[in-house]
């Protein structure tokens, strides 16, 4: 099917169906972009840097390391 024929058929559709076609094309483009992004990510591994979350925990209760009462029967 050539582009002109496809365009003519698209123009002959009612406006609501044209919107559905546009939405479908957008979903195909997004899917294609996501697959392309995933394949590029697999080629270059991402390394995490230690210490980047330092300072984000502002408060921790004093009994944080204490055993939970719910697990007393298992201890």
C-alpha positions in Angstrom: 0.0 0.0 0.0 1.5 3.4 -0.9 1.4 6.5 1.2 -1.0 8.4 -0.9 -3.6 5.6 -0.8 -3.2 5.3 3.0 -3.6 9.0 3.4 -6.7 9.0 1.2 -8.2 6.2 3.3 -7.4 8.0 6.5 -9.1 11.2 5.3 -12.2 9.3 4.3 -12.7 8.1 7.9 -15.0 10.0 10.3 -13.2 12.2 12.8 -13.6 9.9 15.8 -12.0 7.0 13.8 -9.2 9.3 12.7 -8.5 10.0 16.4 -8.4 6.2 17.1 -5.9 5.8 14.2 -3.8 8.6 15.6 -3.8 7.0 19.1 -2.9 3.7 17.7 0.0 5.2 15.7 1.2 6.9 18.9 1.1 3.7 20.9 3.1 1.9 18.1 5.7 4.7 18.2 5.9 4.6 22.0 6.3 0.8 21.9 9.0 1.1 19.2 10.8 3.8 21.2 10.7 1.7 24.4 12.1 -1.3 22.6 14.9 0.8 21.2 15.6 2.3 24.6 15.7 -1.1 26.2 18.1 -2.5 23.6 20.5 0.4 24.2 20.3 0.0 28.0 21.3 -3.6 27.7 24.4 -2.6 25.7 25.7 -0.2 28.4 25.5 -1.4 32.0 24.6 1.1 34.6 26.8 1.1 37.6 25.6 2.4 41.0 27.8 4.7 43.0 27.9 4.0 46.7 27.0 6.9 49.1 24.7 8.8 46.8 21.7 8.5 49.2 23.7 9.8 52.1 21.7 12.4 54.1 18.3 11.4 52.8 17.2 9.6 56.0 16.5 12.4 58.4 15.0 10.5 61.3 15.2 6.9 62.6 13.6 5.8 65.9 15.9 4.7 68.8 14.4 1.2 68.8 14.9 0.6 65.0 17.2 -2.4 65.6 15.1 -3.9 68.3 13.2 -7.2 67.5 9.5 -6.8 66.6 7.0 -8.1 69.1 5.2 -9.9 66.3 8.2 -12.3 66.0 8.7 -13.1 69.7 7.2 -16.6 69.3 9.8 -17.4 66.6 12.8 -16.4 68.7 
